[in-house]
């Protein structure tokens, strides 16, 4: 855990559906299997969908940024949200893996391992995929 403390202040990415809203911004990336419409849904801690978006993605890596404003225009407070991204596949939809990014604000030990805190969001250290510095 001592070496993990050096992560504080760095920006990191993680493969997870946990979306940290920090300083009224959250960023999620996903790989679209083909160009076309993508549906994004952001949910609060009770599972209520607070933001939906539809965008035309390009095949490959895409990034979407949320400013914390809900569909009804309410500014949400910084905290932990969940994100789901789906692509159309014929008449079906396919859930896409998501990668989120945020600034590491703390490290905590849990019964199952070590979590990296991005504001109010706790993400398992094993889900981290990279760092981009401070």
N, CA and C atoms as a LAMMPS dump frame, in Angstrom:
ITEM: TIMESTEP
0
ITEM: NUMBER OF ATOMS
402
ITEM: BOX BOUNDS ff ff ff
-5.0000000000000000e+02 5.0000000000000000e+02
-5.0000000000000000e+02 5.0000000000000000e+02
-5.0000000000000000e+02 5.0000000000000000e+02
ITEM: ATOMS id mol type element x y z
1 1 1 N 0.822 -1.193 0
2 1 2 C 0 0 0
3 1 3 C 0.863 1.252 0
4 2 1 N 2.054 1.169 0.56
5 2 2 C 2.924 2.336 0.602
6 2 3 C 3.23 2.845 -0.8
7 3 1 N 3.507 1.94 -1.739
8 3 2 C 3.802 2.38 -3.102
9 3 3 C 2.564 2.957 -3.788
10 4 1 N 1.395 2.529 -3.389
11 4 2 C 0.163 3.039 -3.988
12 4 3 C -0.078 4.496 -3.616
13 5 1 N 0.468 4.945 -2.503
14 5 2 C 0.276 6.33 -2.073
15 5 3 C 0.87 7.291 -3.098
16 6 1 N 1.891 6.869 -3.833
17 6 2 C 2.489 7.696 -4.875
18 6 3 C 1.543 7.986 -6.03
19 7 1 N 0.417 7.3 -6.082
20 7 2 C -0.565 7.522 -7.144
21 7 3 C -1.425 8.762 -6.891
22 8 1 N -1.474 9.225 -5.649
23 8 2 C -2.328 10.359 -5.303
24 8 3 C -1.904 11.591 -6.108
25 9 1 N -2.888 12.217 -6.731
26 9 2 C -2.64 13.401 -7.548
27 9 3 C -2.48 13.1 -9.025
28 10 1 N -2.284 11.829 -9.367
29 10 2 C -2.14 11.459 -10.769
30 10 3 C -3.503 11.216 -11.403
31 11 1 N -3.578 11.406 -12.698
32 11 2 C -4.78 11.066 -13.453
33 11 3 C -4.629 9.637 -13.924
34 12 1 N -5.656 8.846 -13.71
35 12 2 C -5.602 7.438 -14.071
36 12 3 C -6.842 7.051 -14.865
37 13 1 N -6.766 5.924 -15.518
38 13 2 C -7.923 5.354 -16.205
39 13 3 C -8.161 3.96 -15.653
40 14 1 N -9.417 3.522 -15.731
41 14 2 C -9.782 2.217 -15.192
42 14 3 C -10.916 1.628 -16.02
43 15 1 N -10.858 0.328 -16.218
44 15 2 C -11.928 -0.376 -16.908
45 15 3 C -12.978 -0.725 -15.87
46 16 1 N -14.066 0.05 -15.88
47 16 2 C -15.12 -0.082 -14.88
48 16 3 C -16.353 0.68 -15.348
49 17 1 N -17.481 0.37 -14.748
50 17 2 C -18.698 1.148 -15.028
51 17 3 C -18.915 2.231 -13.973
52 18 1 N -18.031 2.296 -12.98
53 18 2 C -18.098 3.348 -11.966
54 18 3 C -17.583 4.633 -12.581
55 19 1 N -18.423 5.664 -12.593
56 19 2 C -18.082 6.928 -13.238
57 19 3 C -17.866 8.015 -12.187
58 20 1 N -16.618 8.443 -11.994
59 20 2 C -16.375 9.503 -11.014
60 20 3 C -16.641 10.885 -11.605
61 21 1 N -17.534 11.632 -10.971
62 21 2 C -17.773 13.022 -11.354
63 21 3 C -16.921 13.875 -10.42
64 22 1 N -15.891 14.511 -10.985
65 22 2 C -14.97 15.336 -10.213
66 22 3 C -14.921 16.727 -10.835
67 23 1 N -15.108 17.737 -10.001
68 23 2 C -15.11 19.121 -10.494
69 23 3 C -16.079 19.283 -11.663
70 24 1 N -17.244 18.673 -11.521
71 24 2 C -18.334 18.741 -12.514
72 24 3 C -17.939 18.214 -13.887
73 25 1 N -17.065 17.224 -13.927
74 25 2 C -16.744 16.59 -15.202
75 25 3 C -16.419 15.116 -15.001
76 26 1 N -16.846 14.317 -15.961
77 26 2 C -16.565 12.889 -15.966
78 26 3 C -16.313 12.474 -17.409
79 27 1 N -15.397 11.543 -17.598
80 27 2 C -15.041 11.119 -18.95
81 27 3 C -15.073 9.602 -19.05
82 28 1 N -15.688 9.106 -20.118
83 28 2 C -15.764 7.668 -20.351
84 28 3 C -15.362 7.385 -21.806
85 29 1 N -14.575 6.343 -21.981
86 29 2 C -14.161 5.912 -23.317
87 29 3 C -14.67 4.5 -23.562
88 30 1 N -14.861 4.177 -24.833
89 30 2 C -15.345 2.845 -25.21
90 30 3 C -14.92 2.57 -26.643
91 31 1 N -14.822 1.301 -26.971
92 31 2 C -14.5 0.88 -28.334
93 31 3 C -15.778 0.44 -29.029
94 32 1 N -16.171 1.185 -30.043
95 32 2 C -17.355 0.828 -30.817
96 32 3 C -16.957 -0.193 -31.882
97 33 1 N -17.716 -1.28 -32.014
98 33 2 C -17.364 -2.31 -32.996
99 33 3 C -17.531 -1.825 -34.436
100 34 1 N -18.384 -0.835 -34.634
101 34 2 C -18.631 -0.279 -35.967
102 34 3 C -19.15 1.143 -35.795
103 35 1 N -19.064 1.928 -36.838
104 35 2 C -19.633 3.274 -36.789
105 35 3 C -21.145 3.163 -36.666
106 36 1 N -21.737 4.047 -35.866
107 36 2 C -23.184 4.024 -35.71
108 36 3 C -23.623 4.593 -34.39
109 37 1 N -24.927 4.522 -34.123
110 37 2 C -25.467 5.115 -32.897
111 37 3 C -25.06 4.337 -31.641
112 38 1 N -24.77 5.099 -30.613
113 38 2 C -24.4 4.567 -29.304
114 38 3 C -25.313 5.223 -28.28
115 39 1 N -25.831 4.444 -27.349
116 39 2 C -26.66 4.972 -26.263
117 39 3 C -25.857 4.94 -24.961
118 40 1 N -25.875 6.053 -24.25
119 40 2 C -25.162 6.166 -22.978
120 40 3 C -26.184 6.506 -21.906
121 41 1 N -26.069 5.841 -20.756
122 41 2 C -26.935 6.132 -19.617
123 41 3 C -26.081 6.271 -18.361
124 42 1 N -26.294 7.349 -17.631
125 42 2 C -25.611 7.585 -16.362
126 42 3 C -26.651 7.461 -15.256
127 43 1 N -26.33 6.669 -14.233
128 43 2 C -27.247 6.434 -13.114
129 43 3 C -26.632 6.924 -11.814
130 44 1 N -27.504 7.355 -10.895
131 44 2 C -27.031 7.776 -9.575
132 44 3 C -26.919 6.564 -8.65
133 45 1 N -26.636 6.812 -7.388
134 45 2 C -26.4 5.722 -6.432
135 45 3 C -27.625 4.864 -6.172
136 46 1 N -28.828 5.365 -6.485
137 46 2 C -30.034 4.56 -6.283
138 46 3 C -30.43 3.799 -7.548
139 47 1 N -29.652 3.988 -8.624
140 47 2 C -29.945 3.302 -9.878
141 47 3 C -30.851 4.084 -10.814
142 48 1 N -31.231 5.285 -10.415
143 48 2 C -32.065 6.128 -11.266
144 48 3 C -31.215 6.729 -12.388
145 49 1 N -31.659 6.571 -13.622
146 49 2 C -30.945 7.158 -14.749
147 49 3 C -31.152 8.668 -14.711
148 50 1 N -30.034 9.407 -14.635
149 50 2 C -30.107 10.867 -14.538
150 50 3 C -29.679 11.559 -15.833
151 51 1 N -28.942 10.848 -16.68
152 51 2 C -28.496 11.438 -17.942
153 51 3 C -28.476 10.36 -19.016
154 52 1 N -29.045 10.7 -20.168
155 52 2 C -28.966 9.816 -21.33
156 52 3 C -28.383 10.624 -22.486
157 53 1 N -27.699 9.937 -23.346
158 53 2 C -27.144 10.588 -24.537
159 53 3 C -27.088 9.564 -25.652
160 54 1 N -27.315 10.023 -26.855
161 54 2 C -27.153 9.195 -28.038
162 54 3 C -26.172 9.929 -28.939
163 55 1 N -25.179 9.221 -29.405
164 55 2 C -24.213 9.845 -30.293
165 55 3 C -23.858 8.896 -31.417
166 56 1 N -23.378 9.448 -32.48
167 56 2 C -22.91 8.641 -33.601
168 56 3 C -21.426 8.409 -33.421
169 57 1 N -21.075 7.195 -33.055
170 57 2 C -19.687 6.845 -32.789
171 57 3 C -18.985 6.43 -34.079
172 58 1 N -17.685 6.585 -34.058
173 58 2 C -16.865 6.044 -35.135
174 58 3 C -16.435 4.646 -34.709
175 59 1 N -16.063 3.815 -35.659
176 59 2 C -15.545 2.494 -35.306
177 59 3 C -14.238 2.695 -34.548
178 60 1 N -14.076 1.984 -33.436
179 60 2 C -12.865 2.111 -32.631
180 60 3 C -13.097 2.953 -31.392
181 61 1 N -12.023 3.565 -30.915
182 61 2 C -12.059 4.297 -29.649
183 61 3 C -12.823 5.613 -29.758
184 62 1 N -13.753 5.818 -28.817
185 62 2 C -14.552 7.036 -28.708
186 62 3 C -14.529 7.487 -27.256
187 63 1 N -14.667 8.79 -27.032
188 63 2 C -14.715 9.338 -25.677
189 63 3 C -15.91 10.272 -25.561
190 64 1 N -16.609 10.184 -24.425
191 64 2 C -17.739 11.063 -24.134
192 64 3 C -17.489 11.703 -22.778
193 65 1 N -17.723 12.998 -22.691
194 65 2 C -17.536 13.73 -21.448
195 65 3 C -18.881 14.249 -20.958
196 66 1 N -19.117 14.065 -19.662
197 66 2 C -20.347 14.527 -19.026
198 66 3 C -20.015 15.676 -18.086
199 67 1 N -20.79 16.741 -18.166
200 67 2 C -20.579 17.919 -17.323
201 67 3 C -21.387 17.88 -16.027
202 68 1 N -22.001 16.754 -15.736
203 68 2 C -22.755 16.603 -14.494
204 68 3 C -24.172 17.14 -14.551
205 69 1 N -24.606 17.616 -15.725
206 69 2 C -25.961 18.146 -15.872
207 69 3 C -26.89 17.017 -16.314
208 70 1 N -28.008 16.861 -15.607
209 70 2 C -28.958 15.796 -15.895
210 70 3 C -29.828 16.155 -17.096
211 71 1 N -30.64 15.194 -17.508
212 71 2 C -31.564 15.433 -18.618
213 71 3 C -32.551 16.562 -18.326
214 72 1 N -32.865 16.781 -17.045
215 72 2 C -33.804 17.864 -16.719
216 72 3 C -33.103 19.187 -16.386
217 73 1 N -31.775 19.227 -16.587
218 73 2 C -31.029 20.467 -16.401
219 73 3 C -30.448 20.69 -15.016
220 74 1 N -30.575 19.725 -14.123
221 74 2 C -30.041 19.842 -12.771
222 74 3 C -28.547 19.543 -12.767
223 75 1 N -27.768 20.384 -12.092
224 75 2 C -26.34 20.115 -11.927
225 75 3 C -26.162 19.146 -10.763
226 76 1 N -25.628 17.97 -11.047
227 76 2 C -25.404 16.972 -10.003
228 76 3 C -24.133 17.314 -9.241
229 77 1 N -24.085 16.89 -7.984
230 77 2 C -22.889 17.114 -7.196
231 77 3 C -21.842 16.063 -7.543
232 78 1 N -20.587 16.428 -7.316
233 78 2 C -19.505 15.48 -7.543
234 78 3 C -19.78 14.22 -6.73
235 79 1 N -19.407 13.078 -7.286
236 79 2 C -19.637 11.825 -6.587
237 79 3 C -19.511 10.639 -7.521
238 80 1 N -19.989 9.507 -7.044
239 80 2 C -19.904 8.249 -7.785
240 80 3 C -21.205 7.974 -8.514
241 81 1 N -21.086 7.748 -9.811
242 81 2 C -22.215 7.405 -10.665
243 81 3 C -21.862 6.12 -11.406
244 82 1 N -22.826 5.559 -12.109
245 82 2 C -22.589 4.388 -12.943
246 82 3 C -22.889 4.76 -14.381
247 83 1 N -22.139 4.163 -15.303
248 83 2 C -22.353 4.451 -16.712
249 83 3 C -22.541 3.137 -17.462
250 84 1 N -23.442 3.161 -18.434
251 84 2 C -23.657 2.018 -19.325
252 84 3 C -23.633 2.548 -20.75
253 85 1 N -22.929 1.839 -21.63
254 85 2 C -22.829 2.228 -23.032
255 85 3 C -23.273 1.041 -23.872
256 86 1 N -24.2 1.292 -24.806
257 86 2 C -24.711 0.217 -25.655
258 86 3 C -24.652 0.628 -27.113
259 87 1 N -24.287 -0.351 -27.939
260 87 2 C -24.251 -0.154 -29.392
261 87 3 C -25.337 -1.006 -30.022
262 88 1 N -25.876 -0.51 -31.125
263 88 2 C -26.881 -1.282 -31.86
264 88 3 C -26.179 -2.381 -32.646
265 89 1 N -26.785 -3.554 -32.645
266 89 2 C -26.269 -4.683 -33.416
267 89 3 C -27.478 -5.359 -34.061
268 90 1 N -27.822 -4.915 -35.259
269 90 2 C -29.043 -5.402 -35.896
270 90 3 C -30.23 -4.899 -35.092
271 91 1 N -31.099 -5.805 -34.683
272 91 2 C -32.252 -5.415 -33.878
273 91 3 C -31.952 -5.507 -32.379
274 92 1 N -30.741 -5.913 -32.03
275 92 2 C -30.337 -6.047 -30.627
276 92 3 C -29.4 -4.908 -30.241
277 93 1 N -29.121 -4.806 -28.946
278 93 2 C -28.102 -3.875 -28.48
279 93 3 C -27.046 -4.672 -27.725
280 94 1 N -25.818 -4.179 -27.805
281 94 2 C -24.686 -4.859 -27.193
282 94 3 C -24.049 -3.906 -26.182
283 95 1 N -23.858 -4.379 -24.959
284 95 2 C -23.19 -3.575 -23.936
285 95 3 C -21.705 -3.506 -24.25
286 96 1 N -21.14 -2.307 -24.169
287 96 2 C -19.72 -2.111 -24.434
288 96 3 C -18.973 -1.881 -23.125
289 97 1 N -17.75 -2.41 -23.045
290 97 2 C -16.898 -2.149 -21.888
291 97 3 C -16.547 -0.668 -21.865
292 98 1 N -16.429 -0.12 -20.663
293 98 2 C -16.125 1.298 -20.525
294 98 3 C -14.834 1.504 -19.737
295 99 1 N -14.134 2.554 -20.106
296 99 2 C -12.938 2.979 -19.388
297 99 3 C -13.177 4.415 -18.937
298 100 1 N -13.039 4.649 -17.641
299 100 2 C -13.246 5.985 -17.095
300 100 3 C -11.897 6.571 -16.693
301 101 1 N -11.857 7.879 -16.56
302 101 2 C -10.623 8.512 -16.091
303 101 3 C -10.953 9.517 -15.007
304 102 1 N -9.98 9.755 -14.145
305 102 2 C -10.152 10.709 -13.057
306 102 3 C -8.862 10.885 -12.293
307 103 1 N -8.86 11.851 -11.399
308 103 2 C -7.686 12.144 -10.577
309 103 3 C -7.755 11.343 -9.287
310 104 1 N -6.65 10.68 -8.949
311 104 2 C -6.57 9.891 -7.722
312 104 3 C -6.495 10.853 -6.543
313 105 1 N -7.439 10.69 -5.606
314 105 2 C -7.492 11.556 -4.433
315 105 3 C -7.188 10.815 -3.137
316 106 1 N -7.09 9.492 -3.217
317 106 2 C -6.797 8.717 -2.017
318 106 3 C -6.693 7.239 -2.323
319 107 1 N -6.215 6.506 -1.351
320 107 2 C -6.065 5.051 -1.427
321 107 3 C -6.695 4.477 -0.168
322 108 1 N -7.454 3.389 -0.305
323 108 2 C -8.032 2.754 0.883
324 108 3 C -7.919 1.247 0.782
325 109 1 N -7.688 0.629 1.929
326 109 2 C -7.605 -0.828 2.007
327 109 3 C -8.984 -1.354 2.356
328 110 1 N -9.42 -2.37 1.606
329 110 2 C -10.713 -2.994 1.864
330 110 3 C -10.489 -4.463 2.194
331 111 1 N -11.545 -5.153 2.544
332 111 2 C -11.445 -6.582 2.841
333 111 3 C -11.012 -7.371 1.612
334 112 1 N -11.315 -6.856 0.417
335 112 2 C -10.989 -7.596 -0.805
336 112 3 C -9.735 -7.073 -1.509
337 113 1 N -9.089 -6.03 -0.987
338 113 2 C -7.874 -5.519 -1.633
339 113 3 C -7.692 -4.033 -1.395
340 114 1 N -7.229 -3.346 -2.432
341 114 2 C -6.956 -1.918 -2.342
342 114 3 C -7.813 -1.179 -3.361
343 115 1 N -8.452 -0.103 -2.9
344 115 2 C -9.244 0.754 -3.773
345 115 3 C -8.509 2.066 -3.994
346 116 1 N -8.629 2.58 -5.195
347 116 2 C -8.14 3.902 -5.534
348 116 3 C -9.353 4.812 -5.514
349 117 1 N -9.255 5.914 -4.802
350 117 2 C -10.36 6.863 -4.727
351 117 3 C -10.161 7.964 -5.758
352 118 1 N -11.217 8.196 -6.531
353 118 2 C -11.28 9.333 -7.447
354 118 3 C -12.428 10.177 -6.919
355 119 1 N -12.122 11.115 -6.046
356 119 2 C -13.186 11.827 -5.349
357 119 3 C -13.957 10.841 -4.5
358 120 1 N -15.278 10.81 -4.651
359 120 2 C -16.123 9.91 -3.877
360 120 3 C -16.213 8.506 -4.473
361 121 1 N -15.577 8.286 -5.615
362 121 2 C -15.63 6.974 -6.271
363 121 3 C -14.474 6.097 -5.813
364 122 1 N -14.784 4.856 -5.466
365 122 2 C -13.771 3.881 -5.073
366 122 3 C -13.679 2.822 -6.171
367 123 1 N -12.466 2.657 -6.72
368 123 2 C -12.26 1.733 -7.83
369 123 3 C -11.14 0.773 -7.461
370 124 1 N -11.393 -0.518 -7.65
371 124 2 C -10.401 -1.545 -7.339
372 124 3 C -9.11 -1.264 -8.108
373 125 1 N -7.993 -1.322 -7.414
374 125 2 C -6.701 -1.01 -8.038
375 125 3 C -6.409 -1.941 -9.217
376 126 1 N -6.968 -3.152 -9.2
377 126 2 C -6.756 -4.097 -10.298
378 126 3 C -7.452 -3.656 -11.585
379 127 1 N -8.397 -2.714 -11.491
380 127 2 C -9.109 -2.221 -12.678
381 127 3 C -8.384 -1.074 -13.377
382 128 1 N -7.31 -0.558 -12.763
383 128 2 C -6.574 0.551 -13.363
384 128 3 C -5.861 0.096 -14.624
385 129 1 N -5.862 0.979 -15.628
386 129 2 C -5.244 0.618 -16.919
387 129 3 C -4.111 1.54 -17.32
388 130 1 N -3.941 2.665 -16.652
389 130 2 C -2.849 3.558 -17.025
390 130 3 C -2.899 4.873 -16.279
391 131 1 N -1.807 5.646 -16.427
392 131 2 C -1.673 6.938 -15.764
393 131 3 C -1.195 7.971 -16.78
394 132 1 N -1.592 9.217 -16.543
395 132 2 C -1.135 10.282 -17.435
396 132 3 C -0.481 11.412 -16.652
397 133 1 N -0.04 11.162 -15.436
398 133 2 C 0.645 12.183 -14.639
399 133 3 C -0.318 13.045 -13.875
400 134 1 N 0.212 14.117 -13.317
401 134 2 C -0.603 14.98 -12.457
402 134 3 C -1.221 16.116 -13.224
